[in-house]
Amino acid sequence: MNTPFAVKSPMSPPRLQSASAAAYASVGNVGVGFDILGHCIAGACDRVEVHRIDTPTVRIVGIHGCVEVLPTDAAQNTAGVALMALRKALGLQHGFELSLHKGIALGSGMGGSAASCVATLVAANALLERPLSRESLYRFAMEGEAVASGGRHGDNVGPMLMGGLVLASRDRLVRIPVPPTWHCALVHPHVVLETRKARAALAGDYALDEFVAQSTNLALVLAGCWRGEAELVREGLKDVLIEPRRAPLVPNFARVKQAALDHRALGASISGAGPSVFGWYEHRAEAEAGAQAMRDAFAETGLESDTFVAPVDGPAASLLPVVDTGERI
């Protein structure tokens, strides 16, 4: 039987040539989970625009925002290294060109270096013929993070990729459920603390009972999150291993931490390598009051600071609309 219309085979969608993504700030370690536990928090982010190019290389064409003095040599930049690792692993014949817009200060303890490489990978992944899962991007993100911190650890890049609170081992990411009402107050004083300096402060001997106490506290926090029991978290959110060694690097830390606890924080500690300090709260109103109190405590030393209050179960890195204006972001 003849038909009056020709049947056309379905056409595959056109391949994207550009993509833009944002990765949000993070609270690394969450006190009790050194290098393995972290959560993202809305309020500050890095953005990146990635273009697919025919030349088999990675080029950084612009860095803008709150941080501009960064290497544009891809081999020395966290985002560039992450993308180079992706290209090599997949054997890609094409390359990428990227522009970074820094919204997270470096040396802040908010995952500034991690956010750049995560946002870059998420954007570049959208340009692949066969995009990878978020979990598959993890190892490339850790390659980029190692440029800034000197080690491969996932407490920042893991939650940025997956969203929320994440347990990040060497090879696996496990998202930990957190009650939606629980909020984080994160306060960033206007002072820089380099990650490598903060890690150097950890050199020395540790007692076995310190490890046992820290393991107990980590287990209590994870169990409390999973069961939604705030009192378990309140009992466990106490860093007895890392915080005592880094506290002298954070101006007025004891007063800032106490200010958080005075407003019913479940616990408070140093965010990442510092100098930012965070507190967890059952309700947003308590978190807002705690954030202001922590800011006031930093002000006692003459330091201004930025405050962020948002759910602990924060947003994962996400793609953004690309508007072709003829300019890089």
C-alpha positions in Angstrom: 0.0 0.0 0.0 1.4 3.4 -1.0 1.4 6.2 1.4 1.2 9.9 0.4 4.0 10.9 2.8 7.6 9.9 3.1 8.5 8.5 6.5 11.6 10.2 8.0 13.9 8.6 10.5 14.0 10.4 13.8 16.8 13.0 14.0 19.1 13.1 17.0 19.1 16.4 18.8 21.9 18.8 17.8 25.0 18.5 20.0 25.5 21.3 22.4 28.5 23.5 21.8 28.4 25.5 25.0 27.1 24.9 28.5 27.2 26.9 31.8 27.0 25.5 35.3 27.1 26.6 38.9 28.6 24.8 42.0 27.7 26.0 45.5 29.8 26.6 48.6 30.4 23.7 50.9 31.1 23.0 54.6 34.0 20.5 54.5 34.7 18.0 57.3 31.5 19.0 59.2 33.8 18.9 62.2 33.8 15.2 62.8 34.4 13.8 59.3 37.8 15.0 58.3 38.3 14.7 54.6 35.3 12.4 54.2 32.1 14.4 55.2 30.7 17.6 53.8 27.6 19.4 52.7 26.8 22.1 50.2 25.0 25.3 51.1 23.2 27.8 49.0 24.2 31.5 49.0 27.5 31.6 47.2 28.6 29.8 44.1 31.2 29.6 41.3 29.9 29.8 37.7 31.6 28.5 34.6 30.9 28.6 30.9 32.5 25.8 28.8 32.7 25.8 25.0 33.5 22.7 22.9 36.4 23.4 20.5 38.0 21.3 17.7 41.5 21.8 19.1 42.4 18.9 21.4 43.4 21.0 24.4 41.9 22.8 27.4 42.1 26.6 27.4 41.1 29.1 30.2 40.2 32.3 28.5 39.0 34.4 31.5 38.7 34.5 35.3 36.4 37.0 36.8 34.6 37.8 40.1 35.9 37.9 43.7 39.1 36.1 42.7 40.9 37.0 39.5 44.6 36.3 40.3 44.6 32.6 39.4 46.6 30.6 36.9 45.1 30.6 33.4 47.5 27.7 32.5 45.1 24.8 32.6 47.8 22.5 34.0 48.0 24.7 37.2 44.3 25.5 37.6 41.9 23.2 39.5 39.2 23.5 36.8 41.8 23.0 34.1 43.3 19.9 35.7 39.9 18.3 36.3 39.0 18.8 32.6 42.3 17.6 31.4 41.8 14.4 33.4 38.3 13.9 31.9 39.7 14.4 28.3 42.5 11.9 28.9 40.3 9.2 30.5 37.7 9.4 27.8 40.2 9.7 24.9 38.4 12.8 23.6 39.5 14.1 20.2 38.1 17.6 20.8 38.9 20.1 23.5 37.3 22.7 25.8 37.6 26.4 26.4 36.3 27.8 29.6 35.6 31.1 31.5 35.4 31.2 35.3 33.4 33.5 37.4 34.5 33.2 41.1 31.7 33.8 43.6 33.5 31.9 46.5 36.6 33.4 48.0 39.7 31.2 48.1 41.2 30.4 51.5 37.8 30.8 53.0 36.9 27.3 54.1 33.9 27.3 51.8 35.3 25.0 49.0 36.3 27.8 46.6 38.8 25.6 44.7 36.5 22.6 44.6 33.6 24.6 43.2 35.5 25.7 40.1 36.4 22.2 39.1 33.0 20.8 39.8 31.1 23.5 37.9 33.5 23.0 35.0 33.0 19.2 34.9 29.2 19.5 35.1 29.2 22.0 32.2 31.6 20.0 30.1 29.8 16.7 30.8 26.7 18.2 29.1 28.7 18.6 25.9 29.7 14.9 25.7 28.0 12.6 23.3 27.5 10.2 26.2 27.3 12.2 29.4 28.6 10.5 32.6 26.9 10.1 35.9 27.7 12.5 38.7 29.5 9.7 40.5 31.7 9.1 37.5 32.8 12.7 37.5 34.0 12.3 41.1 37.5 11.1 40.4 38.1 13.9 38.0 37.0 16.5 40.5 39.4 15.1 43.1 42.2 15.4 40.6 41.4 19.1 40.3 41.0 19.5 44.1 44.4 18.1 44.7 46.0 21.0 42.9 44.8 23.4 45.7 45.0 21.2 48.7 47.8 18.8 47.9 45.7 15.7 48.4 42.8 13.7 46.9 39.8 14.1 49.2 36.1 14.4 48.5 34.5 16.2 51.4 34.0 19.4 49.2 33.6 18.0 45.7 31.4 15.1 46.7 28.5 17.2 48.1 28.9 19.7 45.3 28.3 17.0 42.8 25.5 15.2 44.6 23.9 17.9 46.8 23.1 17.7 50.5 25.2 15.9 53.1 27.6 13.4 51.6 30.0 10.8 52.9 32.8 10.7 50.4 35.3 7.8 50.4 38.1 7.4 47.9 35.8 5.6 45.4 32.2 6.1 46.6 29.7 8.9 47.4 26.9 8.2 49.9 24.2 10.9 50.3 23.1 11.1 53.9 19.4 12.2 54.5 19.0 15.3 56.6 15.6 16.7 57.9 14.6 19.6 55.6 14.1 22.0 58.6 17.7 21.7 59.7 19.7 24.8 58.7 23.4 25.8 58.7 24.7 29.2 59.7 28.0 29.8 57.9 30.1 32.9 58.8 33.1 33.9 56.7 35.4 36.4 58.2 37.4 38.6 55.8 40.7 36.9 56.3 42.5 34.3 54.2 43.7 31.0 55.5 45.4 28.9 52.9 44.5 25.2 52.9 48.1 24.0 52.8 48.9 26.1 55.9 45.8 24.7 57.7 46.9 21.2 56.8 50.4 21.8 58.1 48.9 22.6 61.5 47.8 19.0 61.7 51.3 17.5 61.8 52.3 15.6 64.9 51.2 12.6 67.0 47.6 11.7 67.8 46.4 9.5 70.7 44.4 6.4 70.1 41.6 7.6 72.4 41.3 10.7 70.3 40.5 8.6 67.2 38.1 6.5 69.2 36.2 9.6 70.4 36.1 11.1 67.0 34.8 7.9 65.4 32.1 7.7 68.0 31.1 11.3 67.4 31.0 10.7 63.6 28.8 7.7 64.1 26.4 9.6 66.3 26.1 12.5 63.7 25.4 10.1 60.9 22.9 8.1 62.9 21.2 11.3 64.0 20.9 12.6 60.5 19.6 9.3 59.2 17.0 9.0 62.0 16.2 12.7 62.1 17.1 12.8 65.8 18.7 16.1 66.7 19.8 15.0 70.1 22.1 12.4 68.6 23.7 15.1 66.5 24.0 17.4 69.4 25.8 14.7 71.4 28.2 13.9 68.5 28.9 17.1 66.7 32.1 17.8 68.6 35.5 17.7 66.8 38.1 16.5 69.3 40.7 15.6 66.6 41.2 18.5 64.1 39.6 21.5 65.7 42.0 21.8 68.7 45.0 22.0 66.3 43.4 24.5 63.9 41.6 26.8 66.3 44.6 29.1 66.9 44.5 29.9 63.1 41.0 31.3 63.3 40.7 34.8 65.0 38.6 34.7 68.2 37.4 31.1 67.4 36.4 30.2 70.9 34.1 33.2 71.2 32.6 32.6 67.7 31.9 29.0 68.5 30.4 29.8 71.8 28.1 32.4 70.2 26.8 29.7 67.9 26.2 27.3 70.8 24.5 30.0 72.9 21.8 30.1 70.2 21.0 26.4 70.4 23.3 25.1 67.8 23.4 21.3 67.5 27.2 21.8 67.2 29.7 24.3 65.7 33.2 24.0 64.3 35.6 25.2 61.6 34.3 24.9 58.0 36.8 23.1 55.9 40.3 24.4 56.5 38.9 27.7 57.9 38.7 30.5 58.8 34.9 30.2 58.2 32.9 28.8 61.1 29.6 26.9 60.9 26.8 25.9 63.2 23.9 23.5 62.7 20.4 24.3 63.9 17.0 22.6 64.0 15.2 25.7 62.7 16.0 28.6 60.4 15.2 31.3 63.0 17.8 29.9 65.4 20.3 29.7 62.6 19.8 33.4 61.7 20.2 34.5 65.3 23.3 32.3 65.6 24.8 33.7 62.4 24.5 37.3 63.7 26.0 36.3 67.0 29.0 34.7 65.3 29.4 37.7 63.1 29.4 39.9 66.2 32.1 37.8 67.8 34.3 38.1 64.7 33.7 41.9 64.8 35.2 42.0 68.3 38.6 41.5 66.7 37.9 44.1 64.0 37.0 41.6 61.3 34.0 42.1 59.0 32.3 38.9 57.8 29.7 37.5 55.4 26.9 35.3 56.7 25.0 32.5 54.9 21.9 30.7 56.3 20.5 27.9 54.3 19.3 24.3 54.7 21.9 21.7 55.5 20.4 19.7 52.6 21.9 22.1 50.0 21.7 22.1 46.2 24.0 20.1 43.9 25.8 21.8 41.1 23.5 22.5 38.2 23.4 23.6 34.6 22.4 27.2 33.9 20.8 28.7 30.7 23.5 29.8 28.2 22.8 33.2 26.7 25.0 33.9 23.7 26.0 37.5 24.2 29.3 37.3 22.4 31.1 37.7 25.7 32.5 35.2 28.3 31.1 35.4 31.8 
